[in-house]
Amino acid sequence: MPELPNCSNCHSSHDITRIDASDFKLTMMDQCGRCHMEVAETYMDTYHGKVSKLGADKAAKCYDCHGSHDIRALNDPKSRLSEANIMETCRDCHPGARSGFRGYLTHATHYDPERYPALFYTFWGMTGLLLGTFTFFGCHTLLWLPTSWRMRKHAKELLANVDPKAKQVLRFPTNQRAMHLFMIISFFGLAFTGMMLKFSYMTWAKSLAWIIGGAEMAGYIHRFCAVIMFSLFAYHLGDAYRQFRKSNKTVKDFLLGANTLVPTWNDAKEFVQTVKWFLGRGPRPRYGKWTYWEKFDYLAVFWGIGIIGSTGLMLWFPVLTTTILPGWVLNVATIIHSDEALLATGFIFTIHFFNTHFRPEKFPVDFVMLTGRVPLEEWKQERPREYDDLVASGKLEEALADPMPLVVNRVGKYFGILAVTIGICLVFLIISTLLFGR
């Protein structure tokens, strides 16, 4: 006959604490795991388990669903999780939850393709997307690096001969620079709080949670930054619509014209030309206003806000979501939201940082998005096709502006270096966690 649990299995013998104390609430997860190890591990992969690791004692624990002194088998009519009682149990924490809510797979795992095929294939699909994206752009970066290194000396000489008082090309107007600044701030808030939750089992994540005031405060920061990001996206769409109305162009000409951010066949040709240039088998392409890698960065934001944003809203409002969709969608949304966020964070702080800042001819930081201005000689070299178009149209003077005051450039320089440094630190933490974390 198996040994039955007794009081000391849960309460211990000589270090009994009050059940309403935070220490008891947090250690109870480990207590349950002693006898129910596999189930406890799946709980730790959920949102409730992760924030509990970060010290959130208000998050649902084992006993909130299963009870403490009234635990019964699931097929027992008196169980808190029986068909008759499960919705009442769910509504203790999620008022207004309807029948679809109980479809949430509380202890599901993406490692079991037979029981949870949707989670299994979603996880490996996202893993494939992660590996494919970083492999492709990693190779692109390695090909670019030697060419960029050879260009470094010429680029430095070019900038050394620039008159600091001469007019410069206004590449980004004030509203676009402001949008980018707010995007930087909100993205950093989302990335740090999101990665802190994803890797909640790591010491650095727990320390960061303690510094900012706990997992609950991290949640407030995360949602506040998400609102900023959604607002920026809405503003950008409105601004694009205003530009479209002002242009007097057809939708096709506006989206696929000369200076569009939408990828075109010409971008595919420039990609091939660029690879040949990297390999020393052709000249540098005559880039226009936007390069193919800049267009990818731009569309990645659209993709990210669409995918990360929509899944984030599902998780933010689970009761509303499960009123429309089955509960297991929340499990799928969790995987997509988490892995897509990892992809975005890793890509921005590695590939995007190299393309923009870490190329030898740009190192340590390219300040164009902060000042909005580029020296004319540098711009002629990097965007020759755009320069020729403006000269031919007689609009070159309209594209020029006075340089930013020295103090603005200095502040922008320090802010840029700080942002890049913080991003690299987060990448280091993520990589070390993926390689050595347990």
C-alpha positions as CSV (number, residue, x, y, z in Angstrom):
1,M,0.0,0.0,0.0
2,P,1.5,3.4,-1.0
3,E,2.5,5.8,1.7
4,L,-0.1,8.5,2.2
5,P,0.9,12.1,2.6
6,N,0.8,13.7,6.1
7,C,1.0,17.2,7.4
8,S,4.8,17.4,7.4
9,N,4.9,16.6,3.6
10,C,3.5,20.1,3.0
11,H,4.0,22.1,6.1
12,S,7.4,20.5,7.2
13,S,8.2,19.9,10.8
14,H,10.4,22.5,12.4
15,D,10.0,25.5,10.0
16,I,6.2,25.8,9.8
17,T,5.1,29.2,8.5
18,R,1.8,31.0,8.3
19,I,-0.2,30.0,5.2
20,D,-0.9,33.6,4.4
21,A,2.8,34.5,4.4
22,S,4.5,35.2,1.0
23,D,7.3,32.6,1.9
24,F,4.7,29.9,2.4
25,K,2.9,30.7,-0.9
26,L,6.0,30.6,-2.9
27,T,7.6,27.5,-1.4
28,M,4.4,25.5,-1.7
29,M,5.2,25.1,-5.4
30,D,8.3,23.3,-4.5
31,Q,6.5,21.3,-1.9
32,C,3.9,20.1,-4.4
33,G,6.7,19.3,-6.9
34,R,8.2,16.8,-4.5
35,C,5.4,14.4,-5.2
36,H,4.1,15.7,-8.5
37,M,7.3,16.6,-10.3
38,E,6.2,16.3,-14.0
39,V,3.0,18.3,-13.3
40,A,4.9,20.9,-11.3
41,E,7.4,21.4,-14.2
42,T,4.6,22.1,-16.7
43,Y,3.1,24.6,-14.2
44,M,6.5,26.4,-14.1
45,D,6.3,26.9,-17.9
46,T,3.1,28.8,-17.6
47,Y,2.7,32.6,-16.9
48,H,1.7,31.9,-13.3
49,G,4.7,29.7,-12.8
50,K,7.1,32.2,-14.3
51,V,6.0,35.2,-12.3
52,S,5.9,33.0,-9.2
53,K,9.6,32.3,-9.8
54,L,10.1,36.1,-9.9
55,G,8.5,36.4,-6.5
56,A,4.9,37.2,-7.3
57,D,2.9,35.7,-4.5
58,K,-0.5,36.8,-5.9
59,A,-0.2,34.6,-9.0
60,A,-2.2,31.4,-9.0
61,K,-0.5,28.6,-7.3
62,C,-1.2,24.8,-7.2
63,Y,-3.7,25.1,-4.3
64,D,-5.7,28.0,-5.9
65,C,-7.0,25.5,-8.5
66,H,-6.6,22.1,-6.7
67,G,-7.3,23.2,-3.2
68,S,-5.2,22.4,-0.1
69,H,-7.1,20.2,2.4
70,D,-9.8,19.4,0.0
71,I,-7.8,18.0,-3.0
72,R,-9.7,15.3,-4.8
73,A,-9.3,13.3,-8.0
74,L,-10.5,15.1,-11.2
75,N,-13.3,12.6,-11.7
76,D,-14.6,13.2,-8.2
77,P,-17.8,15.3,-8.4
78,K,-16.7,17.2,-5.3
79,S,-13.3,18.1,-6.8
80,R,-12.7,21.8,-7.4
81,L,-11.8,20.9,-11.0
82,S,-14.7,18.6,-11.8
83,E,-17.0,19.4,-14.7
84,A,-19.6,20.9,-12.2
85,N,-17.1,23.0,-10.3
86,I,-14.3,24.0,-12.6
87,M,-15.9,27.3,-13.9
88,E,-16.5,28.5,-10.4
89,T,-12.8,27.8,-9.6
90,C,-11.7,29.6,-12.7
91,R,-13.9,32.6,-11.8
92,D,-12.2,33.0,-8.4
93,C,-9.3,34.7,-10.3
94,H,-11.0,35.4,-13.7
95,P,-14.5,36.9,-13.1
96,G,-16.8,36.6,-16.0
97,A,-15.0,33.5,-17.5
98,R,-17.2,31.4,-19.7
99,S,-17.1,27.8,-20.8
100,G,-14.4,28.4,-23.4
101,F,-12.0,29.4,-20.7
102,R,-11.7,25.9,-19.3
103,G,-10.3,24.8,-22.6
104,Y,-7.0,26.4,-21.6
105,L,-4.5,23.6,-21.2
106,T,-3.1,24.3,-17.7
107,H,-0.4,21.6,-17.7
108,A,0.1,21.1,-21.4
109,T,3.6,20.8,-22.9
110,H,4.9,21.4,-26.4
111,Y,7.0,18.3,-26.2
112,D,4.1,15.9,-26.6
113,P,2.9,15.8,-30.3
114,E,0.3,13.2,-29.6
115,R,-1.6,14.9,-26.8
116,Y,-0.9,18.5,-27.8
117,P,-0.2,18.6,-31.5
118,A,-1.1,22.3,-31.9
119,L,1.5,23.3,-29.3
120,F,4.1,20.9,-30.6
121,Y,4.0,22.1,-34.2
122,T,3.7,25.8,-33.1
123,F,6.8,25.5,-31.0
124,W,8.8,23.8,-33.7
125,G,7.5,26.2,-36.4
126,M,8.6,29.1,-34.3
127,T,12.0,27.4,-33.6
128,G,12.4,26.9,-37.4
129,L,11.7,30.6,-38.0
130,L,14.2,31.6,-35.4
131,L,17.0,29.4,-36.7
132,G,16.2,30.3,-40.3
133,T,16.2,34.0,-39.8
134,F,19.4,34.1,-37.8
135,T,21.2,31.7,-40.1
136,F,20.3,33.7,-43.2
137,F,21.2,37.1,-41.8
138,G,24.1,35.8,-39.9
139,C,25.6,34.6,-43.2
140,H,24.8,38.0,-44.7
141,T,26.6,39.7,-41.8
142,L,29.7,37.5,-42.1
143,L,29.9,38.2,-45.9
144,W,29.5,42.0,-45.3
145,L,32.1,42.3,-42.5
146,P,35.3,42.1,-44.6
147,T,34.0,44.5,-47.2
148,S,32.9,46.9,-44.5
149,W,36.3,46.7,-42.8
150,R,38.0,47.7,-46.1
151,M,35.7,50.7,-46.4
152,R,36.4,51.9,-42.8
153,K,39.5,54.0,-43.7
154,H,37.8,55.7,-46.6
155,A,34.7,56.5,-44.6
156,K,36.7,58.0,-41.7
157,E,38.7,60.2,-44.2
158,L,35.5,61.3,-45.8
159,L,33.9,62.4,-42.5
160,A,37.2,64.1,-41.4
161,N,37.0,66.4,-44.4
162,V,33.3,67.4,-43.9
163,D,32.7,71.0,-43.0
164,P,30.7,70.8,-39.7
165,K,28.8,74.1,-40.6
166,A,27.8,73.0,-44.1
167,K,24.3,72.0,-44.8
168,Q,23.4,68.4,-44.6
169,V,20.8,66.1,-46.1
170,L,17.6,65.9,-44.0
171,R,16.9,62.2,-44.1
172,F,14.4,61.9,-41.3
173,P,12.0,64.8,-40.3
174,T,11.2,65.6,-36.7
175,N,8.1,63.4,-36.4
176,Q,10.0,60.3,-37.6
177,R,12.8,60.9,-35.3
178,A,10.4,61.3,-32.4
179,M,8.6,58.1,-33.3
180,H,11.9,56.2,-33.4
181,L,12.9,57.6,-30.0
182,F,9.7,56.5,-28.4
183,M,10.0,53.1,-30.2
184,I,13.5,52.7,-28.7
185,I,12.2,53.4,-25.2
186,S,9.1,51.2,-25.5
187,F,11.0,48.4,-27.1
188,F,13.6,48.3,-24.4
189,G,10.9,48.2,-21.8
190,L,9.1,45.4,-23.6
191,A,12.3,43.4,-24.3
192,F,13.7,43.6,-20.7
193,T,10.4,42.7,-19.0
194,G,9.6,40.1,-21.6
195,M,12.9,38.3,-21.5
196,M,12.9,38.6,-17.7
197,L,9.7,36.6,-17.7
198,K,10.8,34.1,-20.4
199,F,14.0,33.3,-18.5
200,S,12.5,33.6,-15.0
201,Y,14.6,30.7,-13.7
202,M,17.8,32.7,-14.1
203,T,19.4,34.7,-11.3
204,W,19.7,37.8,-13.5
205,A,16.0,37.7,-14.2
206,K,15.1,37.5,-10.6
207,S,17.6,40.2,-9.7
208,L,16.2,42.5,-12.4
209,A,12.6,41.8,-11.1
210,W,13.7,42.8,-7.7
211,I,15.4,46.0,-8.9
212,I,12.3,47.3,-10.7
213,G,9.9,46.4,-7.9
214,G,8.8,42.8,-8.6
215,A,7.0,40.9,-11.2
216,E,3.8,42.8,-10.8
217,M,5.6,46.1,-11.6
218,A,7.2,44.4,-14.5
219,G,3.8,43.6,-15.8
220,Y,2.7,47.2,-15.5
221,I,5.8,48.4,-17.4
222,H,5.3,45.8,-20.1
223,R,1.7,46.7,-20.7
224,F,2.5,50.5,-20.6
225,C,5.2,50.0,-23.2
226,A,2.9,47.9,-25.3
227,V,0.3,50.8,-25.3
228,I,3.1,53.2,-26.5
229,M,4.0,50.8,-29.3
230,F,0.4,50.4,-30.4
231,S,0.0,54.1,-30.4
232,L,3.1,54.6,-32.5
233,F,1.8,52.1,-35.0
234,A,-1.5,53.8,-35.2
235,Y,0.2,57.2,-35.6
236,H,2.4,55.8,-38.4
237,L,-0.6,54.4,-40.3
238,G,-2.3,57.7,-40.0
239,D,0.8,59.6,-41.2
240,A,1.2,57.2,-44.1
241,Y,-2.4,57.8,-45.1
242,R,-1.9,61.6,-45.0
243,Q,1.2,61.2,-47.2
244,F,-0.8,59.1,-49.6
245,R,-3.6,61.7,-49.8
246,K,-1.0,64.5,-50.3
247,S,0.8,62.6,-53.1
248,N,-2.2,62.5,-55.4
249,K,-0.9,59.0,-56.5
250,T,-2.8,55.8,-57.0
251,V,-2.4,53.2,-54.3
252,K,-0.2,51.1,-56.6
253,D,2.1,54.0,-57.4
254,F,2.3,55.0,-53.8
255,L,3.1,51.5,-52.5
256,L,5.4,50.5,-55.3
257,G,6.9,53.8,-56.4
258,A,10.6,54.8,-56.5
259,N,10.9,55.5,-52.7
260,T,8.6,52.9,-51.3
261,L,9.4,50.9,-48.2
262,V,7.5,47.9,-49.8
263,P,9.9,45.3,-51.2
264,T,10.0,45.3,-55.0
265,W,11.7,43.3,-57.7
266,N,14.5,45.9,-57.7
267,D,15.4,45.0,-54.1
268,A,15.8,41.3,-55.1
269,K,18.2,42.5,-57.9
270,E,20.1,44.7,-55.5
271,F,20.4,41.8,-53.0
272,V,22.1,39.7,-55.7
273,Q,24.3,42.6,-56.7
274,T,25.3,43.2,-53.0
275,V,26.3,39.6,-52.5
276,K,28.5,39.8,-55.6
277,W,30.0,43.0,-54.2
278,F,30.7,41.3,-50.9
279,L,32.5,38.5,-52.8
280,G,34.5,40.9,-54.9
281,R,32.7,40.0,-58.1
282,G,31.0,43.2,-58.9
283,P,30.7,46.9,-58.0
284,R,28.7,48.3,-55.1
285,P,25.0,48.7,-56.0
286,R,23.7,52.2,-56.5
287,Y,21.3,52.2,-53.6
288,G,18.3,54.5,-53.5
289,K,16.5,56.0,-50.5
290,W,15.9,52.6,-48.9
291,T,18.1,49.4,-49.1
292,Y,16.6,45.9,-49.0
293,W,17.9,45.3,-45.5
294,E,16.2,48.5,-44.3
295,K,13.0,47.5,-45.9
296,F,13.2,44.1,-44.1
297,D,13.7,45.9,-40.8
298,Y,10.7,48.1,-41.5
299,L,8.4,45.2,-42.4
300,A,9.7,43.2,-39.4
301,V,8.2,45.9,-37.2
302,F,4.9,45.5,-39.0
303,W,5.1,41.7,-38.6
304,G,6.2,42.0,-35.0
305,I,3.5,44.4,-33.9
306,G,0.9,42.3,-35.7
307,I,2.0,38.9,-34.3
308,I,3.4,39.9,-30.9
309,G,0.8,42.5,-30.4
310,S,-2.2,40.3,-31.3
311,T,-1.0,37.4,-29.2
312,G,-0.1,39.8,-26.4
313,L,-3.7,41.2,-26.4
314,M,-5.0,37.6,-26.2
315,L,-2.9,37.0,-23.1
316,W,-3.7,40.4,-21.6
317,F,-7.5,39.7,-22.0
318,P,-7.9,35.9,-21.6
319,V,-11.6,36.1,-20.6
320,L,-12.5,38.1,-23.7
321,T,-10.4,35.9,-25.9
322,T,-11.9,32.7,-24.7
323,T,-15.4,34.2,-25.2
324,I,-14.6,34.1,-28.9
325,L,-12.0,31.4,-29.3
326,P,-11.3,28.1,-27.6
327,G,-9.1,28.2,-24.5
328,W,-6.2,26.2,-26.0
329,V,-5.6,29.2,-28.3
330,L,-4.1,30.9,-25.2
331,N,-1.5,28.1,-25.1
332,V,-0.6,28.7,-28.7
333,A,-0.5,32.4,-28.3
334,T,1.9,32.0,-25.3
335,I,4.4,30.1,-27.5
336,I,4.1,32.5,-30.4
337,H,4.3,35.6,-28.3
338,S,7.3,34.4,-26.4
339,D,9.4,33.1,-29.3
340,E,8.5,35.9,-31.7
341,A,9.6,38.4,-28.9
342,L,12.8,36.4,-28.6
343,L,13.3,36.7,-32.4
344,A,12.6,40.4,-32.4
345,T,14.9,41.1,-29.4
346,G,17.7,39.0,-30.8
347,F,17.4,40.4,-34.3
348,I,17.3,44.1,-33.2
349,F,20.3,43.8,-30.8
350,T,22.5,41.8,-33.2
351,I,21.7,41.9,-36.9
352,H,20.0,45.4,-36.9
353,F,22.7,46.8,-34.7
354,F,25.4,45.5,-37.1
355,N,23.6,46.8,-40.2
356,T,23.2,50.2,-38.5
357,H,25.9,50.7,-35.9
358,F,28.5,48.0,-35.8
359,R,29.7,48.0,-39.3
360,P,33.3,49.1,-39.1
361,E,32.7,52.3,-41.2
362,K,29.8,53.2,-38.8
363,F,31.2,52.0,-35.5
364,P,30.3,52.7,-32.7
365,V,27.0,54.4,-33.5
366,D,25.3,55.9,-36.5
367,F,23.4,58.9,-35.2
368,V,21.3,59.7,-38.3
369,M,18.0,58.5,-36.7
370,L,18.7,60.7,-33.7
371,T,19.8,63.9,-35.6
372,G,18.0,63.1,-38.9
373,R,20.9,64.5,-40.9
374,V,23.7,63.0,-43.0
375,P,26.7,64.9,-44.4
376,L,26.1,65.5,-48.1
377,E,29.4,63.7,-49.2
378,E,28.5,60.6,-47.1
379,W,25.0,60.6,-48.5
380,K,26.2,60.8,-52.1
381,Q,28.4,57.8,-51.6
382,E,25.8,55.7,-49.8
383,R,22.7,56.7,-51.7
384,P,23.9,57.6,-55.2
385,R,20.7,56.8,-57.0
386,E,18.7,59.0,-54.7
387,Y,21.2,61.8,-55.1
388,D,21.1,61.6,-58.9
389,D,17.2,61.6,-58.8
390,L,17.1,64.8,-56.7
391,V,19.7,66.5,-58.8
392,A,17.8,65.6,-62.0
393,S,14.5,66.9,-60.5
394,G,16.1,70.1,-59.2
395,K,15.0,69.3,-55.6
396,L,18.4,68.8,-54.0
397,E,18.3,72.2,-52.2
398,E,14.9,71.3,-50.7
399,A,16.5,68.2,-49.1
400,L,19.2,70.1,-47.3
401,A,19.0,71.5,-43.8
402,D,21.3,73.2,-41.3
403,P,23.3,70.8,-39.1
404,M,22.1,70.2,-35.6
405,P,23.6,72.3,-32.7
406,L,26.6,70.7,-31.1
407,V,24.9,70.1,-27.9
408,V,22.1,68.1,-29.6
409,N,24.7,66.0,-31.4
410,R,26.5,65.3,-28.1
411,V,23.3,64.3,-26.3
412,G,22.4,62.1,-29.2
413,K,25.8,60.5,-29.2
414,Y,25.7,59.6,-25.5
415,F,22.1,58.4,-25.8
416,G,22.9,56.2,-28.8
417,I,26.0,54.7,-27.1
418,L,24.0,54.0,-24.0
419,A,21.1,52.3,-25.9
420,V,23.5,50.2,-27.9
421,T,25.4,49.1,-24.7
422,I,22.2,48.2,-22.9
423,G,21.0,46.2,-25.9
424,I,24.3,44.3,-26.1
425,C,24.1,43.5,-22.4
426,L,20.7,42.0,-22.8
427,V,21.9,39.9,-25.8
428,F,24.8,38.6,-23.7
429,L,22.3,37.6,-20.9
430,I,20.1,35.8,-23.5
431,I,22.9,33.9,-25.2
432,S,24.5,32.9,-21.9
433,T,21.1,31.6,-20.7
434,L,20.4,29.7,-23.9
435,L,23.9,28.1,-23.7
436,F,24.4,27.5,-20.0
437,G,21.0,28.2,-18.3
438,R,19.2,25.6,-16.3
